[in-house]
Amino acid sequence: MPFALTADQIEIRDTVRRYLAGTLPLERVAGLAASETGWDPSGWADLAEMGWLGIAVPEESGGVGLGYVEQAIVVEELGRALYSGPYLSTVAALPSLEPAEQAKVAEGSARWSVAVSGLVPDFDRVDSVLGAGSGSPGACERLESIDPTRPTGRITGGAQDAQPPTVNQPVLQTLLAAEALGIAERALDMGVEYAVERQQFGRAIGSYQAISHQLADSFGDLELARSLVYASAWTLSEQPAEAARSAAVANAFTTERAVAVVERVIQVHGGIGFTWEHPLHYFYKRAVWLRAFAGYPSELRSVIRSELAGCLEPRLTDFGGEGDLIRDECSVL
Amino acid sequence: MDLRDTPDEAAFRAEVVGWLRENVPSGLDELSSPAALRDLTDIGPAKAWSAALAEAGYAGLTWPVENGGRGAPLTHQAIFLEESAAAQAPSHLGVLGLGMIGPTIAEHGTAGQKAHLPKILSAEEIWCQGFSEPGAGSDLAGVRTSAELRGDVFVVNGQKVWSSFAHISDWCMLLVRTEQGSQRHKGLTMLLVDLRSPGVDVRPIRELTGDSVFNEVFYSDVEVPVENVLGEVGAGWSVAMTTLGHERATLGFSLVGALEAQLGRAKALARERGVRDPLLLDRLAREVIEVEALKLTNRRMLASLSGGGTPGPEGSAVKLRWSLANQRLTALALEMTGPEATAPPAKWEYEFLRSRANTIEAGTSEVLRNILAERVLGLPRSR
């Protein structure tokens, strides 16, 4: 039962992290967000060339043929760097695409997004939209998204009904959780760095327990979140029938904790953490967006609430309307 | 990465499940409960259960064969604890001997001292530890209990406190100051003390639950033969650190196993009482998720330990989260039970009250957060 990244998986993580440290330092994030395109399309070919776009695409479709753990690792690292291209949107659509289209994604010639409740992240930087009526991002109107590094469109007109193929929710939820993990890890790093450097009353503020214990609690949050994220990614690849539950659990826990971690880090930074100039607010807004997009944690926990109330178990006897009554009661859980 | 059992692990799991099904007597849960332990004459059944575990090879699973163990990998220990929790089986009576004291004797002990090991496994000897003192709680280096060498014995004088299970123990692993006037970590020595020696006075502390699990132990001119020094004279601090390291390595599995069993009882309670209130169910759902996350985190740590790593300070996060989860869960169980939760037999009331100690024993939450902040995150020392 070895529950640890393999040497190959660690190599993937380190390679992605090195690449992003070189090409997307934190100083660039604000500039990109304010630029005309909002991201750097020239780097997309790199992602294809490194095999990261097709990392979970089967080899016969031009991919690398690895699984969702590797996919989640790449998403987590892009989250750490606050990458603003449509990588997550594209790979979240992959499981629903035909092999020929998957091959185009893997080679970098097709970018996708997914529509959830008529909302389309990265709509202005993709070619097609999964789950939208026309499949075209052109049918979207721009929303002022809370997250300036991830613009969101809303499908206009009567095309809001999801059209098949629909979005694979467990994959989407797991990858959103993986990105939230990366976002929060980087924020925690920033919090620790600041607490070590910043002096007040003649001491580093990290020597005050009111500060250090908030960071210690954040570490605990992320240790547990990491376990759930990798377990869910593994489940997607190896036990897909169980994935609806593990993905809901991983997403509910991780996105909630990620927001809490960034909030503590803002508090640790004091006034500077509340400025537009400091990059923390981008991390905060991304975390808040991630918490919302595939359903809020309280909503996702309904999977577990129903289990606890016995609503998901087959009933041995079902006299009259009693069973229906109980199911109705359960529906509000 | 593979969360499934290997064929070997699956076979071991099946063996454990089968054995527990055949051997866990009903009502045994009560045997190791404090109410039973309080009556010192009534630990017979719990001892018999512990001996049965040892006989079947489930005590000291990971101990080397020459010390009476099975030499099994840590994964087997994890599997055993998971299945014991699922079967609601009580734990071995000698928790401290198995998890902390035995491994320390195995590492630092002489051949003569290692003769205790099989007796720890069979529960023929119950062990406690004497570390904390009235003036040395979280700050263990404040130990003042003294031991003076006179001929071939150390003469021990002083007072220990919070010694779990001392009232049912035969032996104690005792941290004493052997160098008069020494400061902090220096001049400390670890002794193995027969609690039946003249001059030992064990006084159970009545806790806020009304039960007595912890004890004060007074030592007045207690003579301990020099061959009972564990490790070197003056090296008591490093021996104590070995013990606490073992505590961290194995504690996580035991704690989360117990929490999982507790969660199982809370789920059963929710069903019995037909709980449909979404607010209560959501709180229970959070604990279901927390326990899953803790179990998975233990497995990640297990992978790093099995790969030859040593237990790192990260384990402190599991203990910290476990204690808070158990406090929330027991409070929730009271609420799900309703007003009668406070009427006898009030099983959940006991668990609820007992859980207050969870954030204090085996490292207070504050000390654990300091460990995470300083040793994991690299923040400056807070003092």
Interface residues (C-beta under 8 A of the other chain):
Chain A: M1 P2 F3 A4 L5 T6 Q9 V69 V192 A195 V196 R203 A204 G206 S207 Y208 Q209 S212 H213 L215 A216 D217 F219 G220 E223 L224 A225 R226 S227 L228 Y230 A231 W234 T235 E238 V249 A252 F253 S298 R301 I304 R305 E307 L308 A309 G310 E329 C330 V332 L333
Chain B: M1 D2 L3 R4 D5 T6 E9 T75 A78 K267 A270 R271 V275 R276 P278 L281 D282 L284 A285 R286 V288 I289 E290 E292 A293 L294 L296 T297 R299 R300 L302 A303 S304 S306 G307 E314 A317 V318 L320 R321 E366 L368 R369 N370 L372 A373 E374 V376 L377 G378 L379 P380 R381 S382
